[in-house]
Amino acid sequence: MVKQILPKNLSEVLELISKEKYRFCAGGTDMLIQNHNLKTLPIDFKDNIIYTFNLEELKGITEDEDFITIGASESLESILENKITPQILKDTILQMASPAIRHSGTIGGNIGNASPAGDLLVPLYLLNAIVQLQSLKGIRSVLLSDFITHVRRIDLRDDEIITKIIISKINFDKHQFVKVGPRLSDAISKLSFLGAVSFHEDKVIDLRFSFGAVNITVVRRPEIEAQYIYKTKEELKNSVDELLEKYSEYIRPIDDQRSNKEYRKTVALNLLRNFIEEL
Ligand SMILES: Cc1cc2nc3c(=O)[nH]c(=O)nc-3n(C[C@H](O)[C@H](O)[C@H](O)COP(=O)(O)OP(=O)(O)OC[C@H]3O[C@@H](n4cnc5c(N)ncnc54)[C@H](O)[C@@H]3O)c2cc1C
């Protein structure tokens, strides 16, 4: 039988995971579905479980001059309601799941689940989020785009837990998140797109794009974005076909029960085109 632990604090968690392998259950909105068993109750967990939803050390949203830090067990709804949260994250969370699921589901869980369709990953990639991991040995900080290594695979060692997510404080002149799904709530993305841009005297000074559910992980290509810095708005608009061609190489979706690859690719590139043409 698997162990199920409700720890009092982070020190207890770090002790436990330094000795034995556990998995974490935060809001449980992914874990409970992946481990459900229609024949038996309770949930059929295959591994030892530590419940992390009540850990104070994994809660809180704070800011300093340059960064915003979000505790891994903060619920999607509390992130949405917090005044520190950047609008770019709020716009995404508003299109995730439903209020009930958002009250349970956490930011750490969305990252830990590492689904190519994880909606919150799309703005977190765009904001160069850093994932902070803790073990008895100390703290390790990893770029989210390095932390997620493949579909549902993360660079988490057995003795580590995600404690915090850190994002730079940044405002864009324009950003747009579009989620394409079968209905407005409780729908997993067929694909998603986020574009963000800032100008100084009509010249592009920041340009970022990220795409969800069109490859094994979120697609973000800073080396393509950099080629359009210091272009004027008009030059950027005139480069739209070239830009689409560059992204086309990295938009490599799959067919599954939610959509097919032709639809996903066409719509993802159309969303990029619309974003540029409407600047
Ligand atoms: C009806 C429904 C609708 C949904 N709609 C959406 C949607 O629109 N968009 C979307 O992106 N997702 C959606 N989801 C999926 C889910 O709600 C989100 O991914 C949510 O953010 C998961 O958070 P959680 O706390 O519930 O994760 P859990 O289920 O608790 O955990 C998920 C994974 O993360 C790991 N984990 C959790 N916390 C930590 C930690 N601190 N350190 C290391 N690993 C950790 C767990 O071990 C597990 O592998 C939906 C789910 C349901 C049931």
The ligand as a Tripos MOL2 file, in Angstrom:
@<TRIPOS>MOLECULE
LIG
   53    58     1     0     0
SMALL
NO_CHARGES

@<TRIPOS>ATOM
      1 C1        -12.1690   19.7780  -15.5980 C.3       1 LIG1
      2 C2        -10.7330   20.1960  -15.7730 C.ar      1 LIG1
      3 C3        -10.4400   21.2590  -16.6000 C.ar      1 LIG1
      4 C4         -9.1100   21.6710  -16.7920 C.ar      1 LIG1
      5 N1         -8.8630   22.7210  -17.6200 N.ar      1 LIG1
      6 C5         -7.5760   23.1260  -17.8060 C.ar      1 LIG1
      7 C6         -7.2810   24.2180  -18.6700 C.ar      1 LIG1
      8 O1         -8.1680   24.8620  -19.2380 O.2       1 LIG1
      9 N2         -5.9730   24.5400  -18.8530 N.ar      1 LIG1
     10 C7         -4.9580   23.8580  -18.2410 C.ar      1 LIG1
     11 O2         -3.7800   24.1940  -18.4450 O.2       1 LIG1
     12 N3         -5.2120   22.8310  -17.4100 N.ar      1 LIG1
     13 C8         -6.4750   22.4440  -17.1760 C.ar      1 LIG1
     14 N4         -6.7470   21.3800  -16.3350 N.ar      1 LIG1
     15 C9         -5.6190   20.6760  -15.7000 C.3       1 LIG1
     16 C10        -5.2680   21.1580  -14.2650 C.3       1 LIG1
     17 O3         -6.3750   21.7350  -13.6140 O.3       1 LIG1
     18 C11        -4.0960   22.1530  -14.2510 C.3       1 LIG1
     19 O4         -2.9750   21.5950  -14.8980 O.3       1 LIG1
     20 C12        -3.7060   22.5480  -12.8170 C.3       1 LIG1
     21 O5         -2.8810   23.7000  -12.8460 O.3       1 LIG1
     22 C13        -2.9840   21.4240  -12.0730 C.3       1 LIG1
     23 O6         -2.6950   21.8590  -10.7520 O.3       1 LIG1
     24 P1         -2.9120   20.8880   -9.4990 P.3       1 LIG1
     25 O7         -2.4200   21.6160   -8.3070 O.co2     1 LIG1
     26 O8         -4.3010   20.3860   -9.4400 O.co2     1 LIG1
     27 O9         -1.9130   19.7020   -9.8940 O.3       1 LIG1
     28 P2         -1.7860   18.2160   -9.2580 P.3       1 LIG1
     29 O10        -2.7990   17.3480   -9.9150 O.co2     1 LIG1
     30 O11        -1.8070   18.3070   -7.7780 O.co2     1 LIG1
     31 O12        -0.3320   17.8700   -9.7640 O.3       1 LIG1
     32 C14        -0.0040   17.8190  -11.1430 C.3       1 LIG1
     33 C15         1.4540   17.3750  -11.3090 C.3       1 LIG1
     34 O13         2.3230   18.3540  -10.7380 O.3       1 LIG1
     35 C16         3.1480   17.7690   -9.7300 C.3       1 LIG1
     36 N5          3.3340   18.7770   -8.6750 N.ar      1 LIG1
     37 C17         2.3800   19.5070   -8.0560 C.ar      1 LIG1
     38 N6          2.9500   20.3540   -7.1700 N.ar      1 LIG1
     39 C18         4.2850   20.1330   -7.2270 C.ar      1 LIG1
     40 C19         5.4110   20.6910   -6.5430 C.ar      1 LIG1
     41 N7          5.2950   21.6650   -5.6270 N.pl3     1 LIG1
     42 N8          6.6490   20.2240   -6.8510 N.ar      1 LIG1
     43 C20         6.8070   19.2600   -7.7940 C.ar      1 LIG1
     44 N9          5.7840   18.7030   -8.4700 N.ar      1 LIG1
     45 C21         4.5290   19.1380   -8.1970 C.ar      1 LIG1
     46 C22         2.3830   16.5380   -9.2550 C.3       1 LIG1
     47 O14         3.2230   15.5580   -8.6790 O.3       1 LIG1
     48 C23         1.7670   16.0730  -10.5620 C.3       1 LIG1
     49 O15         2.7020   15.3430  -11.3230 O.3       1 LIG1
     50 C24        -8.0580   20.9690  -16.1060 C.ar      1 LIG1
     51 C25        -8.3710   19.9020  -15.2610 C.ar      1 LIG1
     52 C26        -9.6850   19.5180  -15.0790 C.ar      1 LIG1
     53 C27        -9.9870   18.3760  -14.1480 C.3       1 LIG1
@<TRIPOS>BOND
     1     1     2 1
     2     2     3 ar
     3     2    52 ar
     4     3     4 ar
     5     4     5 ar
     6     4    50 ar
     7     5     6 ar
     8     6     7 ar
     9     6    13 1
    10     7     8 2
    11     7     9 ar
    12     9    10 ar
    13    10    11 2
    14    10    12 ar
    15    12    13 ar
    16    13    14 ar
    17    14    15 1
    18    14    50 ar
    19    15    16 1
    20    16    17 1
    21    16    18 1
    22    18    19 1
    23    18    20 1
    24    20    21 1
    25    20    22 1
    26    22    23 1
    27    23    24 1
    28    24    25 2
    29    24    26 1
    30    24    27 1
    31    27    28 1
    32    28    29 2
    33    28    30 1
    34    28    31 1
    35    31    32 1
    36    32    33 1
    37    33    34 1
    38    33    48 1
    39    34    35 1
    40    35    36 1
    41    35    46 1
    42    36    37 ar
    43    36    45 ar
    44    37    38 ar
    45    38    39 ar
    46    39    40 ar
    47    39    45 ar
    48    40    41 1
    49    40    42 ar
    50    42    43 ar
    51    43    44 ar
    52    44    45 ar
    53    46    47 1
    54    46    48 1
    55    48    49 1
    56    50    51 ar
    57    51    52 ar
    58    52    53 1
@<TRIPOS>SUBSTRUCTURE
     1 LIG1         1 GROUP 0 **** ****
